[in-house]
Amino acid sequence: MGVEDEWPTREQLLARGRRLELVTLAWNVVGIVVLAFAAVTARSVALAGFGIDSLIEIGASTVVLWELTDVDADRQRHAMGFIGAGFVAMALYLTVQGTVVLVLDFHPGHSLLGIVWTAVTAAAMFLLAAGKARTGSALDNEVLRTEGKITFVDGALATAVLVGLVLNAAARWWWADPAAGYVLVYYAAREARVALTH
């Protein structure tokens, strides 16, 4: 068995990319239901906002699945535009959500479900992002690599929301979550610029 036989074929890489996107898609569909319940129970704007982020991730995963069914330059260009728009939406949502929470001095309740879900989601998204980065590089597929960055931001946002929820529960630092979200606005805006000018 030669060395070349040990490397995955292009078809195997495309299949792996589709599996990564399907897992991401399924995770976020379940996440919307979990987050909606947790947000209503705790009256948490942060958890509701994270649910909106899950919608953006669902849209991005759907675009990549579409692009991976028939990879060509025209499809990649359209997909990059859709993904760039997803980053713009994410940056806007983070800015508006953080500002509204801070201006309204909104103090959410505690949510153990929200803490557990965001912790598990952060780990899952970072693993999925790493898989997409590796697979996208092996395929030389900019769309998959870029969407992997959205998944990474999703993991970072889950971490920020988790920190905010824990600090709110432990120390009543209700403002920690929206403050952490602002850090991600720069990253999302930068990646939107890259995707839209590709």
N, C-alpha and C positions, 0 to 999 in steps of 0.2 A: 504494500500500500504506500503510494508516494505521498510526499508532503502536500502536493496540490489537492489530494483527496481529503485531507483533513480540514481544508478551508471550506466554509459554507458556500454554496452556489448563490448566484444572484436571486434565483427563485426562492431559495431557502431564506435569504436575508429579507426579501420582500414579504414572505410569509411571517417571519419574525416581527417585522415592522407592523404588519396588520394585527398580529396578536397583541403586541404592546398597546396599540391604539384601542383595540376592543376591550382590554382590561381597564385602561384608563376611562373609556366611555362608560363601561358598566359600573366602575367604582363611583364615578361622579353622578350617575343616575340614582344609585342608592344613596349617595351623599346628600342629594337635594332633599330627599324624604327625611333622612335623619336630621339634617340641619334645620329644616322647616319646623319639625317637632321641637327640637332643642331651643330654637330661637323664640318660638311662641311661648314655650314653658318658662324660659328665663327672661323673656322680654329683652333679648340681646340683639342690638343692632349689628354687632360684629359678626355674630353667627349668621344672621340674615344676609349680611354682605358677603360672607364666605360662600353662602349658597348661590349668590349671583355669580361669584367667581367660578363655581362649579358649572354653571350654565355656559360660561365663556369657554371653559375647558372642553365641554361636550361639543360645542361648535367647532373648536379647533381640531379635535380628534376626528370628527365627521369629515372635515375638509381633507385631512391627511389620508383617511381611508379612501376617499374619492380619488385623491391624487395617486395613491399607490396601486390602484386598479389598472391604470394605463399611464405609466410615467412618460411624459414628453415635455418639451420646453414650454409649450403654451400652457399646459395644465399646471406646471410648476409655477409659472409666473402668476397665474390666477390664484393658486393656493397660497403663495407668499403674500399676495394682497389681502386675502381673507385673514391670514394669520396676523399680518401687521395691524389690521383693523381690530383683531382680538386683543392685541397688546394695547392699542389706543383705548379700547373700552375698559380694559383692566386698570390702566393708569387713571382714567377719569373716575371710575368707580371707587378706587382707593382714595383719591383726593376728596371726592364728594362725601364718601362715608365718614372718613376721618374728621373732616371739617364739621359736618352736621353733628356728630357725636360730641365733639369738643365744644361747639358753640351752644348746643342745647344742654350741656352739662348733664348728659344722659347717663344714669347709673344703672347698668343692667343687674339682674339677679345672678345667682350662681347656677352653673350647669355642669354636673358631673358627666352627663352624656356628651356634652360639647367638648369637655376636656379630653375624654377618652377618644372620641371620634377624630378630633384634630390631631392628637398625638399619633394615632395609627395612620391617618391620612398623610401626615408629614413624612413618615418613614416610607410609605408606599409610593408617594410621588417622587421622592428622591431616588428610589430604586428604579422606577419607571423612566425617569429623566435620564439616568445613567445608561440604561438599556437603549433608549432612543438615540442618545448621542453616539454610542458605539455602533449601532446598526446604521444610523444615518451616515456616519463617516465611512463605514465599510461599503455602503451603497453609493457614496458620493451624492447623497440626496439632501439638498439644502432644506427642503420642506420638512422632512422628518427631524433634522437637526434643530431647526428653528422651533418647531412645535415642542420638541424636548425641552427647550428653554422655557416655554410657557408652563410645562409640567414642573420644571424646577422652581419657577416663580410660585406656582400653586403650592409646592412643598414649603417654600420659604414663607408664604402667606399663612399656611396652616400653622407653622412654627410661631409666627408673630401673634396670630389669634390665640394659640395655646398659651403663650407667655402672658398675654393680656388677661385671659380667663383665669389662669393660676394666680397672677398678681391681684386680680380683683377679688378672688375667693380668699386668698391668704392675707392680703394687706389692704384691701379696699382701694387699690390703685386703679380705679375705673378708667383712667385716661391712658393707661399703658398700651392697650391694644390699638387705638387709633394712631397713637404716636409711632408705634412700630410699623404700622401700615405705610406711613409716609416714606419710610426708607425704601420701600419697594417701588414707589412711583418713578424714581429716577431710572431704575433698572428697566421697568416696563416701557417707559418712554424711549429709552435708548434702543431697546430691541425692536420697538415699533418702527423707528426711523430706519434701522438696518433692513427690516423685512420689506418696508414700503419703497425703499430706494434700490432694492436688489435687482 
